[in-house]
């Protein structure tokens, strides 16, 4: 699934590790999300949206 996580993370000047720490997941999970190789669970998607103060559909693109 395509998403804007990498762009949003860079706008906030967060490392992959720092974002993972804030979300309670590993850096490897963030890498997989950014590369579209991992689709997040619904709770994780909601956490990502809340962290970036966006709607889920504004971050994750079909």
C-alpha positions in Angstrom: 0.0 0.0 0.0 1.4 3.4 -0.9 1.6 6.0 1.8 3.0 9.3 2.8 4.8 8.2 6.0 8.3 8.9 4.8 7.4 12.4 3.6 5.5 13.2 6.9 8.4 11.8 9.0 10.9 13.9 7.2 8.7 17.0 7.6 8.9 16.5 11.3 12.6 15.7 11.1 12.1 12.3 12.8 14.4 9.3 12.2 12.9 6.0 11.4 13.9 4.8 14.9 12.4 7.8 16.6 9.1 7.4 14.7 9.1 3.7 15.6 9.7 4.5 19.2 6.8 6.9 19.3 4.5 4.3 17.7 5.7 1.4 19.7 7.1 -0.5 16.7 10.6 -1.3 15.4 12.7 0.7 13.0 12.4 -2.2 10.6 8.6 -1.9 10.7 8.8 1.8 9.8 11.2 0.9 6.9 8.7 -1.8 5.6 5.8 0.7 5.9 7.6 3.4 4.0 8.5 1.0 1.3 5.0 -0.3 1.0 6.0 -3.8 2.0 3.9 -3.9 5.1 0.3 -2.9 5.6 -0.3 -1.7 9.1 -2.9 -3.1 11.4 -5.9 -0.8 11.9 -4.8 0.3 15.4 -1.3 1.1 14.1 -2.8 3.1 11.2 -4.9 5.1 13.6 -1.8 5.7 15.8 0.1 7.0 12.7 -2.8 9.2 11.7 -3.1 10.6 15.2 0.6 11.2 15.5 0.7 13.2 12.2 -2.7 14.8 12.9 -4.1 13.6 9.6 -6.9 11.3 8.5 -6.0 7.7 7.7 -7.1 8.2 4.1 -4.8 11.2 3.8 -1.8 9.1 4.7 -2.6 5.7 3.1 -3.3 5.6 -0.6 -5.1 2.7 -2.4 
